[in-house]
């Protein structure tokens, strides 16, 4: 439902916090004697509690509880402004912010533009000025800037095209699919398979200190050295922000160690203007004969995490 998946712990906090806030709001309305306004917050509290339970379920897609959370946000703000016309208009920013956090960029823009006439039908907003209308549209555009910039940088830094001359690396989804094919081929034909896990510690620092040009130079250098020293059917893919997998079909452990030594020596001789000598950490990971593909992928991810923390 969202282009950049939010951390699970953050979503857990969002669901739990929304349940607590909505339950407190419902109790406050009950204590104030506003029984006419009590029904929608009470119903939304139950919906949010359901979304929290669905979030903990392993068999459901995360899009369903996120859709419930987003719909609940719109429903509560809409009901509050309908029953209490004196509600500050600043609360209109809550569903706008939630939509850009929980939806893809273009979906959030479409939803907010579609809902814009709806707010003007409410009793408290029918006589608002054109200045506020422009401010509301500006809020939508400003909220769209962070996900737009995130998507732009992701598209710039992800090498999804294997024929790209600047960085010949597969995206993680394509890489896993190709690795799965090689894994099945090795198992069926009794062939050998090895994967080198590479980590570039300077990659994150390069963007923070020197900008995207330095980061792209690092990526281009890595891909160029790998392409010039590996076979045509070897597969390089980006498995994380600064980690890569180099899939070596028909390669034994000794062969993979030789490739690692050759790459490490070649990369250590590369010198960039901004970052100096290229620092690379490389580890070899071979599948076991009785190991499932999912287990092997987890071992690769664990090996990459170990290189990051080293």
C-alpha angles and dihedrals in degrees: 000000000000129000094223112041112229116226114273093235090054092052090048089054091048094051094044093046093048091052092050094046094046093047090050090048090051092050090048091054090048092050091049091051095241093143094157091063095042100084100069097046090047092051092045090051090057090046092052091047088053090049090052092052091046089051090059092049113100097204099059129081114249090233093076099060090040090054089051091050092049094046090048091053092053092044095051095047091045092050093045093052092044097051095034110038089181091067109126111259090227088084088073086077092066098072090039092056092043092052093054091048096048103032135056114264099259093041091054092048092049093048094049094046089047092051095045095091089048093066091054091059092062118103095242097048104044093096101039118134128255088246090066091046090055089046091053092051089047089053090055092050093046091049089052094054099077096050090041091053090045091051092046093052092044091053090047097048101036114088102210098155114078090202094057107124094205096058117003096197131127124234114251095255093051090042093054091049092051091044090051090053091050091046092054091044092052091049095048097044096035090242128154124251133187134178127202115210111209128191127190108200091185095058098085093039092051094062094043095049105027106017135240095309091066091045092052090047089056092049092047092049093050094048093045093052093046093048093049095049103037135067123267093250095050111109125221117191138170108242097175143354092291103005129089138186122218109198113207112191119201091015127133126211092263090050091050090050090052091051090049092051092047093049095044091052093047095046093047089060092056113102123191124195096235103035104025119213114018110249113208131175114201130184132180120230122182126187120245118236096245095036122117120232092245091053091049092051090052090052090051091051091047090050090051091050090050090054090050092052095043 
